[in-house]
């Protein structure tokens, strides 16, 4: 038997009958008479009553005080028989005398669990326990933290928590500072002495206590010494935007502050610190992804403190969303405005897809994006004309159900009936378009009103390639060229559409091929090209006198494959193989002036004029058709138009068109391109109409 604890069973030897009667009243189990031993206190445990949610009434009987001074009494309980004051306990202090005592217990009891309860009494020398009573708990009240001291510290700091509803048994209390465990050194129902462990994080954190499965969190915050984050502003935003972090104990050297945006226990993203003071950091939000989460924890660590601060607020990553776009249809090159929210302001971080084709992002704000439909947007079926618009930002991908309708300005018309070969030529008298000659003798006229080709009088010249053709006062002029074995031709011919007749003219002074030709005021101008070397000479033919006279030479470098067109009484000549320069010719002054260079190389590509502007294909080396350009002589400016991608009359996109154009003209407000070529696909045999009104 312990000197300090005498179990009631060992004192049940000499209790007189009156004491035994009281014991039976209290439910005691003592059967022996302890009436002869009046030196020790005697206590009995009564039945546990008023058991309800969150509480139970414990009752005891102090039978005799004994000869020693009683300094405390109360109840102990636990899940094992024979609980002691080392288990859960409630202390009621010095008793007033012998008699019945009770206490409503509201803490340290799990719901549905059986507990053994004993009353106890203490002298300065020993603790005496009553009999063991078993009951089933209906739970207890939640513990409550009222205060703690000290209010700041670091690893190993001992902190006293004051409150109520704690367990008297240190093991019955679980304590955390934030998410870090704290060791319970000593415990009573109103005081806990805890010791902080090795802390990773600094900042302000609440204490949390759990007793019998119930928890309470302190309203006050304990400060772990180190960097502290009080707040972040704004708390919502996008990658690469600026956020301010307010707090204390930051380093004044920006790179010494390590700022992270992270999902706990997952990958972190390092932020760039733009500026720093001890109380404020200005950082750039890293490239966060919304598919991971939209709630990000912000942390700051400073090496001098060896602690990491956690923001009390999360940073909310905003998702990009498309609401609508305008226009809803258009050609390649159309600029579409996409309305929505949370796109970001850096165009380099945004991708816009038209179906699976990338659009060029021109400008971006948080609520709008300007993106250009690709000039060479292409498809293989009619339903490829309707495409969804998708926006991909750093954070997420968003798609609108509505689709953009792609329009095409080039449409295949009448099938060319003649032999398909390189080196054919064409021109228009303003009413019909003419094509053929050169490599073949066949000569055909296209009527845009009926949409049909008609064969005309055969060209009487010898078969050749790379001849040249132009029109003056309703007469078509054709000549020059080269045979396959190198024979140069200098003959020139006139075709009279009204009579459907050919007439041979005076020969050109020097035979050549790939020459340019144009007409102004009824005069025919021909020159440049290649023969015995490359030429820069220009000659004028006057049908009224039937002779050739030399004009001022072209001032640019000698070249072949050049192009020529006329607008408002002036000729424009240039481009050609690997050349971009363009020159204006004034026939009245017989003078050349250089104008703006072409943005694209174009050789062996004829042009046409509409409404004072010139239209010319680029080279046929694009994956999806040659590029197409507009030149404005008034402003001396170039503008790119949609690539030459051709649709059929039912809207299907034909096989990609990737050939040089052999002839071009305009009639009744439409442009026409024709390029029958034996190396091409079926679409190269169609006459192609350009609609400038889309």
RANOR-V280105 format. One record per backbone hydrogen bond with DSSP energy under -1.0 kcal/mol. CO is the residue of the C=O (numbers start at 0). NH is the residue of the N-H. If there is no record, write none. Layout:
CO;NH + CO;NH
This chain:
3;126 + 6;9 + 7;10 + 10;12 + 12;32 + 13;33 + 15;19 + 16;20 + 17;21 + 18;22 + 19;23 + 20;24 + 21;25 + 22;27 + 23;26 + 33;14 + 33;36 + 41;62 + 41;63 + 43;60 + 48;56 + 51;54 + 54;51 + 55;104 + 56;48 + 57;102 + 58;45 + 59;100 + 60;43 + 60;62 + 61;98 + 63;41 + 71;121 + 72;91 + 73;119 + 74;89 + 75;117 + 76;87 + 77;115 + 83;86 + 87;76 + 89;74 + 98;61 + 100;59 + 102;57 + 104;55 + 105;140 + 109;112 + 112;136 + 114;134 + 115;77 + 116;132 + 117;75 + 118;129 + 119;73 + 120;127 + 121;70 + 121;71 + 125;122 + 126;5 + 127;120 + 132;116 + 134;114 + 136;111 + 143;163 + 146;161 + 148;159 + 150;222 + 152;224 + 153;156 + 156;195 + 158;193 + 159;148 + 160;191 + 161;145 + 161;146 + 163;143 + 168;171 + 169;172 + 173;209 + 174;181 + 175;207 + 176;179 + 179;176 + 182;194 + 185;192 + 188;165 + 189;162 + 190;187 + 191;160 + 192;184 + 192;185 + 193;158 + 194;182 + 195;155 + 199;307 + 202;223 + 204;221 + 205;177 + 206;217 + 207;175 + 208;215 + 209;173 + 210;213 + 213;210 + 215;208 + 221;204 + 222;152 + 223;202 + 227;247 + 230;245 + 232;243 + 234;315 + 236;317 + 237;240 + 240;284 + 242;282 + 243;232 + 244;280 + 245;229 + 245;230 + 247;227 + 252;255 + 253;256 + 257;300 + 258;270 + 259;298 + 260;268 + 261;296 + 262;265 + 266;262 + 268;260 + 271;283 + 274;281 + 277;249 + 278;246 + 279;276 + 280;244 + 281;273 + 281;274 + 282;242 + 283;271 + 284;239 + 285;287 + 288;292 + 293;316 + 295;314 + 296;261 + 297;310 + 298;259 + 299;308 + 300;257 + 301;304 + 301;305 + 306;301 + 307;201 + 308;299 + 314;295 + 315;236 + 320;340 + 323;338 + 325;336 + 327;404 + 329;406 + 330;333 + 333;372 + 335;370 + 336;325 + 337;368 + 338;322 + 338;323 + 340;320 + 345;348 + 346;349 + 350;391 + 351;358 + 352;389 + 353;356 + 356;353 + 359;371 + 362;369 + 365;342 + 366;339 + 367;364 + 368;337 + 369;361 + 369;362 + 370;335 + 371;359 + 372;332 + 373;376 + 374;642 + 380;383 + 381;384 + 384;405 + 386;403 + 387;354 + 388;399 + 389;352 + 390;397 + 391;350 + 394;289 + 395;392 + 397;390 + 403;386 + 404;329 + 408;690 + 409;646 + 410;688 + 413;686 + 424;435 + 426;433 + 431;428 + 432;445 + 433;426 + 434;443 + 435;424 + 436;439 + 437;463 + 440;458 + 441;436 + 442;455 + 443;434 + 444;453 + 445;432 + 446;450 + 446;451 + 451;446 + 453;444 + 464;481 + 465;513 + 467;478 + 469;476 + 471;474 + 474;471 + 475;494 + 476;469 + 477;492 + 478;467 + 480;488 + 481;464 + 482;485 + 486;482 + 488;511 + 489;507 + 490;479 + 491;504 + 492;477 + 493;502 + 494;475 + 495;499 + 495;500 + 500;495 + 502;493 + 511;480 + 512;529 + 515;526 + 517;524 + 519;522 + 522;519 + 523;540 + 524;517 + 525;538 + 526;515 + 528;534 + 529;512 + 530;532 + 532;530 + 534;558 + 535;553 + 536;527 + 537;550 + 538;525 + 539;548 + 540;523 + 541;544 + 541;545 + 546;541 + 548;539 + 558;528 + 559;576 + 560;603 + 562;573 + 564;571 + 566;569 + 569;566 + 570;584 + 571;564 + 572;582 + 573;562 + 575;578 + 579;597 + 580;574 + 581;594 + 582;572 + 583;592 + 584;570 + 585;589 + 585;590 + 590;585 + 592;583 + 601;575 + 607;614 + 609;612 + 612;609 + 613;630 + 614;607 + 615;628 + 618;620 + 625;643 + 626;617 + 627;640 + 628;615 + 629;638 + 630;613 + 631;635 + 631;636 + 636;631 + 638;629 + 642;644 + 645;653 + 646;411 + 647;650 + 651;647 + 662;673 + 664;671 + 666;669 + 669;666 + 670;689 + 671;664 + 672;687 + 673;661 + 673;662 + 676;679 + 680;683 + 681;684 + 682;685 + 684;415 + 686;412 + 687;672 + 688;410 + 689;670
